[in-house]
Amino acid sequence: MKAIRLVFLLFPAAVLAAADSAPKGASIAVFDFKTDWHTDFKLGVTDAGEPFASLLAIDLSGLPPFTMVERAEVQKEQELRKVALDSPMAPKEAAELGASLDASVLVSGRLYKSGSDLIAAAKVMSAETGQVSGTVVKGDISKPMSELVSRLAIQVGDIIRAQQGSPPAEWKSAMIVGTSGAVPPSAGDSPTYVESIDGTKIADAAAGWNQSRPLLPGVHEIVIKHEALPNNFERQLLFIAKPGAAYEVKCLLFQRQRLGITIREIGSDDPVTVILVPPKAQDSWGAPFLPGWTFDSEATPGNFQAGMPIPIPASAHGK
């Protein structure tokens, strides 16, 4: 469950803040989900409900026109008031809690294990009317929870709109596709492609490199592969997919000796992540890294500037 442990490094608290230019809509406070030691043990995460709630808040922040109350403020208020969100709450108490956070919607819930499934149950309460609705999603507990959170976010979003008397939103899936070219000539036309999404391997991924793969809006764990380079050049990336957006895996050549792989948004060509790098002062091909870089066994895109390249092995140039 490395993905859930990296979420705080990848997506800073600013992501969860309401942007000044955002359309007016519900202001949502997502509280830590309840969990138990057995579920935490299976997930390999202490208090798994806390990072799960942060992932849910990130996913909801990408569904217009919602805005989010910063998670740090929500957690502070939750601790201060000792709020028992899994118990019934009177409308007056909900209104007071919402007013203290400037939130119109309060989201809480519980994570628990049932067999091989991870089940997430969410409670959505209007701080304005006291109306309460709930929803449940489940997924394979051995897989990254990104896809599970994305499905829950959409269901919670639909509930919020229904509580406000708004029609259902059309939050379309995003798409991601591989690319070919922009690699050393000696590497041929071997493509850079998506091998798996949220822990699920894609059948015939290499042969179908140019096929668009659907992504629910929200955070996803993507494994990228390029077979023409040594060690098959496989890396795991996390990024936030926007509703209806299209992305491509891009292989970029810099100054003849450096290769950078990133996911970019098609159209704007804006990078949404950069590649993770090996935790060594020198890579497995014997080519030194650029001076001034810092390395960590769990390095994340947040450690590097967008588009920062990594060295290409000499063998890729036919030397």
N, C-alpha and C positions, 0 to 999 in steps of 0.2 A: 504493500500500500504506500509506496514511495510518493505517488502523486499527491496524496492528501497531505503528506508532511511537507511538500514543497510549495503548497499553495500560498503560504504567507510570504515566501521569498519572491515568488513570481508576480504576485498581484498585490501591490501595497494597499494600505488602507484608503489611499486617495481614490482608488478604483470604486470603492463602495460609497463614496460621498456623492451627494446629489450635485450634478453639474448645474451651473447657473443658467445655461442655455437649454437645459432639458425641458421637454414639454411638461405642462402641469398634469399631474396625475396623483395616484396614491403614493403616500410616503410610507415606506415599509420598514418595520423593525423586525429583524430576524433574531430570535433568541437561541441560545445553545440548546441543542436537542438532548433529551435524556437518553442514557444508555446504561448498560450494566457491564460488569467485569468480564462476563463470558463473551459478549459481543466485542468488547475492546480487545480481549485476548485473541480472538479469531482474526480481527482486523489488523492486529499488531500495532495499535495506536491507543495511547492513554487518553481517556475522555474523548472518544471519537466523535461524540455529538458536537463538540466545539468546532473542529475544522469542517465537519459536514455542514454546519450552519453557515460557515464562512463561504463555502463553495455555493451553497444555495443562494446566499445574498449576492454573490458575484453573478450567478446566472440570472437572477431576477433583475439585476441592474441593467442587463442587456435587453430587457423586454420593454420597449417604449409603450406608454409614457411613464413608467414607474421610476421613482427615485428611492434611494436607500438611506436610512439612518446609519451612520458609521457604526460598525460592529463594536468598536471600543466603547462607544457611548452606551450602546445597548447592554453590553456585558457589565459595565460599571453600574448601570441602573438596576440590572438583574441582581447583582450582588448586594447593592445597597438596600433594596426593598425586600430581598429574600423572597422573590416572587415564585409562587408555586404554579407555574403555567400549565402543568398537566392536570390541575384541579379546576373545577368550575370557577369562573370569575364573574362577579357582578358587573353589570354595565357601567355603574359609577366608578368602580375600581379600574376597569379597562379604560374609561375616559381619562382618569387621572394619570394612569401610566402612559397613555398615548400623548397627553398634553406635556408630560415631563420630557418626552423624547421628540416632540413635534412630529409624531407618527399618527397616521390615520388607520394603519393596519398593523396588527400584531401577529407574528407567525412563530409558532413553537412546534415541538413534536418529539418523537421518540424513535430511536433506532433499536432494532432487536434482530436476533438471529433465529431462524426457524429452518432446521435442516440445513440444506446447502444454500438457502436464500438469505439475503439481507433485506429486511423490510423497513421502510421509512414511512411513518405515519405523521402527517402534518395537520395542525389545527390552525385555522385562519380566522381571526377575530377582528371585526370592525371596532375600532376604538370610538367611533362616532355613534354607532347604533347598538353595539353589543352583540350583533349577529355573529354566530359561530358556524363554521362549516369545516369539513375535514376531507382528507383524501389520503390514499395509501398507494405506494408503488413498491415493487420488489424486483430484485435482481440477484445474480449469482454472487455470493459473498467472496468468491476467490478472484473476481474480476475487479478492475478499477471502478470506483463508484461514480465516475464522471457522467456516464450515460444515465445512470439511475437518478442523479441529481438533476440533470437536464430535463428528464421526464417529469420529475416532481415540480420543478420550477414552472413549467408550462401549465400543469394542473393547478398549482397555487395561483398563478396569474389569471387563469380562467375564473377561479373562484372569486378573486378580488374584483374583477370586472363585473361579475354577476352581482356581487354585493353592492356595487355602485350603480347597478341598473344599466350598465353598458353592454353592448353586444359583444359576442366572442371576438377576440382578435385573431388576425391571420399572421401568426409568427411562423414564417416559412423556414424550412430547413436551409442551412448553408450547404455549400458543396466544396470539395477539395479534390484536386487532380494532380498527377505527376507531370513532369516535363522532361524533354530531351534536349541535348545541346548544352552549350556554354560550359563544356568540360574540356580537359586536355584532349587534343586531337587523337593522341594514341589510345585514349580510352574509348574511342569509337562513339557510336550513338547510344550507348547504354543509358537508359533513363534513370532519373531519380524518381522514386515512387513511394506511395503509402503502403506499408506492409501490414499494419494493423491499426485499428481504431478502438480505443478504450479496452484494450486487452483481447479483442477479437480479431484473429488473423483473417486477411482477405484472401479468398481462394484465387489462385492464378494472378496474384498481385503484379508480378513482373510483366506477364503477358498483357495484362489489362491496365498498364501504367497510365494510359491516356483516358481511362474511364472516370467520370466524375463520381465521387463517393459522397453520399448525404451525411450531414452532421446536424443534429439538433442544436439550437442556439445554446451557448454556454461553454463551459470549460471542457476541453477534451485532451486525452493523452494519445498522441500520434507517434507511431514508430516509422521512421523514414529510412529507406535503404537505397544504396547505389552499389551495384555488384561489380562494376568495372575497376574499382579501386580496392587495394588490399584490405583484408578483414571485412569485406563486403560493405564497409562504410555505413554501419547501421547506428542510428541514434534515436533517442526518445525525446519528444518535445511536448510541451503543454502550451495551449493557447486558448483564447476566448473567441468562439465563432459567433458572429453577429447574425441575426435573422436575415435570411435571404442573400447573404454575402457569398462570394465565390473566391476560393483561395487556390494557390498552386504551390507545389514544392519546387523551389528554385535552386539550381546549382550555378554558382557564380564563380568565374575565374578572375583573380586579382593579380596583376603584375607577374604573370606567367608562373609564379611559384606558389600561389596560395589559392585555396579553394574555400568558398563559404557556401553553406547550405542554409536556407531560411524558408519559412512559409510566408508568402506575400499575398496581399489581397489583390485580386485581378481588377484591373481598371485603374485604381489609384497606385498600384505597385508598392504600397506601403508594407514594410516588413512587420509581421506580428510576432515573430520570435527569431532567435538565432540558435545556432547549434550548441549542444553541450560538448565539452572537450574532455579528453582523457586526463586522469589525475596524475600526470607525470610532468617533470620538467622537460622531458624529451619524448616525442611520440614513438609509437611502436615501429615506425618506418626509419627511425634514426635522424629525422629532420628536426632541428631545434624549433621551439615555438618562438613567437615574437617576443622581444624584450619587454619587460614591464607587465606581462600578464601574470595573474594569480590563478592558482588551480586548486580545485577541491574535488573530492571523490563524488560529491553531490552538487557540483557546480550547476547553476541555473542560468537561463538567459538574462536574469536580472543582474548578473555579475559583469556583463559585457555590453558594449555599445552595439546598437542594431547594425547588422551588416559586417561586423568584425570577422575577418576571414581566419581560417586555419591553414597550415601548410599542406601542400600536395606532395605525396611521396615521389621521390625521383623516378621510381619504377613506372609511374603513370605517364612520364614523359619519354619512356622508352630508353632510359639511360641504364 
